[in-house]
Structures are given as C-alpha cells and as structure tokens.
Amino acid sequence: MIAKIMKGSGFKGVINYILHPKKGTKLIDSSGVRTDSINHIVLSFIDQTELNPRVRKVVGHISLSFSVQDSSRLSNEFMVQMAREYMEKMGIKDTQYIVGRHFDKEHPHVHIAFNRIDNNGKTISDCNDRFRSEKICKELTAKYGLYFAEGKEKVKEYRLKEPDKTKYEIYQALKAEIARCRDWTTLLSRLEKQDIGVRFKYKGNSQEVQGIIFEKNSYHFNGSKVDRGFSYPKIDFALQQNNKEHEQQTQGMINLISNVASVTSEITNNLIEGGLDLFQTHGTVPAEVYNTFDKKKKKKKRKIHL
C-alpha cells in the first residue's frame, strides 16, 4: 500500500478527475456530501469551506495504491475499510470526503478527496503528513498481510509511456551515480554524459539553493517528483556522507600503513641491535687471551744462538 498526497484550492477539478467516467470510476464511499451529481458534490465541499475562509488550500487529495498481487482480496468493501482506517490514523476525521475507485490501471487504487475544513470549521493539519503517511501505510500493509511492493525496482519499463519513461531513466541514473559520487561537480559531469541536464532553484535573489530540476528528452522534473530521495537537500546530504565515508576510509588506510611501518621499523631495529650485540659478545677476543697469543707469537720469533 502506497499513498500519494496532494493539496489544492479548488474542488471542481479534483472531483471531476476522481469521478470521470473514462476512468471507469465507482464511488464506493462518502460522507457529508450530496452524491446525486458531481456538481452537488462540488457545491457541498465549497459550502463547508465558508466556515473558515482564511484557509487557501482547502482540498485534500490522496491516492492509495495497492499491489497487483493483492487484487483478489481488494473488494470495494475492503478498500473502503482501508481508506477509512488510513484517514482515521492521519487525523482526517469529522469532515466531508468521497472515495472513488479507478479501474484504468493494472494495480488497484482509490482516490480520496476530503475537505481540510472540518465540520466545526477547524483546519485539518498537514504537519509532517508525508512522513506520517508512509509510516501508516507500512503499518496497515503489515496488519492486513498485504504485499510489500519493492517500489521502482519492480517497474516494467517496457510498459512505460512518456513522460514516465524518461522520468524512470532519470531515476535509474540518479540512483546509480549518487551512490558513487562525493561532490556535485562529479555528479553533474556524470549526469551530463547521460544527457541529463540539471538546474538549481534559488531562494529569491540569493545564492541559497532550495530546489533542483532534472531535464531530459525535453521533459523536466523536480527532484522530489523523480523520487522522494532526490530532492536537493537529500542529494546534498548523500554526497556529503559519501565524502565523509571516503575520508574515514582513507584515514584508516593511512593509520594502518603507519602502524605497519612503525612495527616493521621496531623489528628491524631490534634485529640490528641484536646482531651488533651478538658480534660484540662472541666476536671480540678477550684482552688477556689476546695478550697470551701475542706472547706465544713473539716467543716463536726468537732466534737460537749457539
């Protein structure tokens, strides 16, 4: 189970998308709205936003996607149960919502549209919503014994159409290159060789980078749209970590070489000192012995006179 969270300011567009006939959509759950027509659903949502007109992004839109392996279990009733439990854990309660099931893709999925202005006029918080959502999805997947999808690693690339095909190519390149680069210069150079352009987004007129855009085949994608791990801050952090690990490995090797050299030097010195000591102890003739030899030699040299 994977969730994708979106927010907006107008209900008409998202309701029309979720309930569009071409999507093979079926409205499987709702609360607090008139469901006799799409227009009445939209008006129901709009009316409630008047309870808190200060909030600009009043539209909550979440898609819940499931693995093909679980298709046989995913009845409408079960998907309603999952959607309700997900919303409850996310704090999306006491508010209007609809749940529409789409049949236009291979994997089962539903779309939830909800009003961020609840029935009491309070705003439903979106604080850390993506982090909380990821955790909740894992919990529900484990709780109901659903298949743990392996993300983009299982993508059937041959079935992708543009621009998803290009986006997946960028994903594959980034995944490989970020793991082996230690700085931006090297990374940009490697991506350029694969015809991937990079643009940075700056904060106002400053030099502070706050975003990144990747370009290929005339398509462009924000880093976080390629993958959550490819936003500018996360790539920058990964490169710093790679560089730090490289420096630690290099320093470790230097220390190892230094230790080996130190031990080798100590052993060599001990051998030399031992050799000299051996020579001095056993190779030098004592003076008294030497003098005896010398006297004997002198005696032999004396001539005998008759």
C-alpha positions in Angstrom: 0.0 0.0 0.0 1.4 3.4 -1.1 -0.1 6.8 -0.6 0.4 9.9 -2.7 -0.7 13.2 -1.0 -1.7 16.3 -2.9 -3.4 19.6 -1.9 -5.2 22.2 -3.9 -7.5 25.2 -3.7 -10.4 24.1 -6.0 -12.7 21.1 -5.6 -14.2 21.1 -9.1 -11.0 19.8 -10.8 -10.2 17.1 -8.4 -13.8 15.8 -8.1 -14.1 15.7 -11.9 -10.9 13.8 -12.1 -11.8 11.2 -9.5 -15.3 10.6 -10.8 -14.6 10.9 -14.5 -16.4 8.2 -16.5 -13.4 7.4 -18.6 -11.5 6.3 -15.5 -14.1 3.5 -15.1 -14.7 5.1 -11.7 -17.0 3.9 -9.0 -17.9 6.0 -6.0 -17.5 3.5 -3.1 -17.8 5.7 0.0 -18.7 9.3 1.0 -19.6 11.4 4.0 -21.2 14.8 4.4 -21.9 15.5 0.7 -24.8 15.2 -1.7 -23.9 12.4 -4.1 -26.7 12.7 -6.7 -24.5 14.6 -9.1 -20.9 15.7 -9.4 -22.0 19.4 -9.2 -23.8 18.8 -5.9 -20.7 17.1 -4.5 -18.5 20.1 -5.5 -21.0 22.6 -4.0 -21.2 20.6 -0.8 -17.5 20.9 -0.4 -17.5 24.6 -1.3 -20.2 25.4 1.2 -18.3 24.0 4.1 -15.1 26.0 3.3 -17.1 29.1 4.2 -16.7 28.1 7.8 -13.0 29.1 7.6 -12.4 31.4 4.6 -8.9 32.2 5.7 -7.5 28.8 4.5 -6.4 28.9 0.9 -5.6 25.2 0.2 -8.8 23.6 1.3 -8.7 20.5 -0.9 -7.1 17.3 0.3 -6.5 14.6 -2.3 -4.9 11.3 -1.6 -4.4 8.2 -3.8 -4.0 4.8 -2.2 -2.4 2.2 -4.4 -2.1 -1.5 -3.8 -0.1 -4.3 -5.4 -1.4 -6.4 -8.2 -0.6 -9.5 -6.1 -3.4 -8.4 -3.7 -6.1 -7.9 -6.4 -8.2 -10.9 -5.4 -8.5 -9.6 -1.9 -9.3 -6.0 -2.8 -13.1 -5.9 -2.9 -14.8 -2.5 -2.7 -15.7 -3.1 0.9 -12.1 -3.9 1.9 -10.8 -0.8 0.1 -13.4 1.3 1.9 -12.2 -0.2 5.2 -8.6 0.6 4.3 -9.4 4.2 3.3 -11.3 4.9 6.5 -8.6 3.4 8.7 -6.0 5.3 6.9 -7.9 8.6 7.2 -8.5 8.0 10.9 -4.8 7.4 11.6 -3.9 10.5 9.6 -6.3 12.7 11.6 -8.7 13.2 8.7 -12.0 12.9 10.6 -15.2 14.9 11.3 -15.1 16.2 7.7 -16.5 15.7 4.3 -14.9 13.1 1.9 -15.5 10.9 -1.1 -13.7 7.7 -2.1 -13.6 6.8 -5.8 -12.1 3.5 -7.1 -10.4 3.6 -10.5 -10.0 0.7 -12.9 -7.8 2.4 -15.5 -4.5 0.8 -14.4 -3.2 -2.6 -13.7 -2.7 -2.0 -10.0 -5.8 -1.5 -7.8 -6.1 2.1 -6.4 -8.6 4.5 -4.9 -8.7 8.3 -4.7 -9.8 10.2 -1.6 -10.9 13.8 -1.8 -11.6 15.5 1.6 -12.3 18.9 2.9 -9.4 20.3 5.0 -12.0 22.5 6.8 -13.8 20.1 9.1 -17.4 20.1 10.2 -16.6 22.5 13.0 -14.7 25.0 10.9 -11.2 23.9 12.1 -8.3 23.1 9.7 -7.1 19.5 9.4 -3.4 19.7 10.0 -1.0 18.6 7.2 2.1 18.8 9.5 4.6 16.1 8.5 1.8 14.5 6.6 4.1 12.6 4.1 6.2 11.2 6.9 3.1 10.1 8.9 1.5 8.7 5.8 4.5 6.5 4.9 4.6 5.1 8.4 0.8 4.4 8.4 0.9 2.7 5.0 3.6 0.3 6.3 1.6 -0.4 9.5 -1.6 -1.2 7.5 0.3 -3.3 5.0 1.7 -5.4 7.7 -1.5 -5.5 9.7 -3.6 -6.9 6.8 -0.8 -9.1 5.4 -0.6 -7.2 2.1 2.2 -7.5 -0.4 5.2 -5.2 0.3 6.0 -3.7 -3.1 9.6 -3.0 -3.8 8.9 0.4 -5.3 10.6 1.4 -8.5 12.8 -1.7 -8.6 9.8 -3.7 -10.0 8.7 -1.3 -12.6 8.0 -2.8 -16.0 10.0 -0.3 -18.0 8.8 -1.6 -21.4 5.3 -0.6 -20.5 6.1 2.9 -19.5 4.9 5.8 -21.7 6.2 9.4 -21.8 6.9 11.3 -19.7 7.1 8.4 -17.2 9.6 6.6 -19.3 12.0 9.5 -19.2 11.4 10.1 -15.5 12.3 6.4 -14.8 15.5 6.7 -16.8 16.5 9.8 -14.7 15.6 7.8 -11.6 17.9 4.9 -12.6 20.8 7.3 -13.4 20.5 9.2 -10.2 20.2 6.0 -8.1 23.5 4.7 -9.6 25.5 7.9 -9.7 24.7 9.4 -6.3 25.9 6.3 -4.7 29.4 6.7 -6.1 29.9 10.4 -6.2 31.3 12.6 -3.4 30.6 16.0 -4.7 28.2 18.0 -7.0 30.9 18.6 -9.7 31.4 14.9 -10.3 27.7 14.1 -10.2 26.8 16.8 -12.7 29.5 15.6 -15.0 28.3 12.0 -14.9 24.7 13.0 -15.5 25.7 15.2 -18.4 27.3 12.2 -20.1 23.9 10.6 -19.9 22.2 13.6 -21.5 20.6 14.6 -18.2 20.6 18.4 -17.5 20.4 19.9 -14.1 19.0 23.3 -13.0 19.0 24.7 -9.4 16.2 26.7 -8.0 17.4 29.6 -5.7 15.6 31.3 -2.9 14.7 34.8 -4.1 17.7 36.7 -5.4 20.1 34.9 -3.1 22.6 32.1 -3.8 20.8 29.8 -1.4 19.7 26.6 -3.3 16.2 25.4 -2.4 15.4 23.0 -5.2 16.6 21.1 -8.2 15.2 20.2 -11.6 16.3 17.4 -13.9 15.9 17.6 -17.7 16.0 15.0 -20.4 14.3 14.5 -23.8 12.6 17.9 -23.5 10.9 16.9 -20.2 11.8 18.3 -16.9 11.0 17.1 -13.3 11.5 18.4 -9.9 13.9 16.2 -7.9 11.2 15.1 -5.4 8.9 14.2 -8.3 11.5 11.7 -9.6 11.8 10.2 -6.2 11.4 11.5 -2.6 15.1 10.7 -2.0 16.2 13.0 -4.9 15.2 16.4 -3.5 18.1 18.9 -3.4 18.7 18.6 0.4 18.7 14.8 0.3 21.1 14.5 -2.6 23.4 17.1 -1.0 23.3 15.1 2.3 24.1 11.8 0.5 27.1 13.4 -1.3 28.4 14.7 2.0 28.0 11.3 3.6 29.8 9.6 0.7 32.7 12.1 1.0 32.9 11.6 4.8 33.0 7.9 4.5 35.7 8.1 1.8 37.8 10.4 4.1 37.3 8.0 7.0 38.4 5.0 4.8 41.4 7.0 3.6 42.5 8.0 7.1 42.0 4.4 8.3 44.3 3.2 5.5 46.9 5.8 6.3 46.8 4.8 10.0 47.1 1.1 9.1 50.2 1.8 6.8 51.7 4.0 9.6 51.2 1.3 12.2 52.7 -1.4 9.9 55.7 0.9 9.1 56.2 1.6 12.9 56.1 -2.1 13.8 58.4 -3.0 10.9 60.9 -0.4 11.9 60.9 -1.6 15.5 61.5 -5.2 14.4 64.4 -4.1 12.2 66.0 -2.0 14.9 65.7 -5.0 17.3 67.4 -7.3 14.8 70.2 -4.8 14.1 70.8 -4.2 17.8 70.7 -8.0 18.4 73.2 -8.6 15.7 75.6 -6.0 17.0 75.2 -7.3 20.5 76.0 -10.8 19.2 79.1 -9.6 17.4 80.3 -7.7 20.4 79.8 -10.6 22.8 81.1 -13.5 20.8 83.2 -12.0 18.1 85.6 -10.0 20.2 88.6 -11.8 21.7 89.2 -11.0 25.4 92.3 -8.9 26.0 94.0 -11.4 28.3 93.6 -14.2 25.7 94.8 -11.9 23.0 97.9 -11.0 25.0 98.7 -14.7 25.6 98.5 -15.4 21.9 100.8 -12.4 21.2 103.4 -13.6 23.7 103.5 -17.0 22.1 104.0 -15.5 18.7 106.8 -13.4 20.0 108.5 -16.4 21.5 108.4 -18.3 18.2 110.2 -15.4 16.5 113.2 -15.6 18.8 116.4 -17.0 17.2 118.5 -19.6 19.0 122.2 -18.7 19.1 124.8 -21.5 19.5 
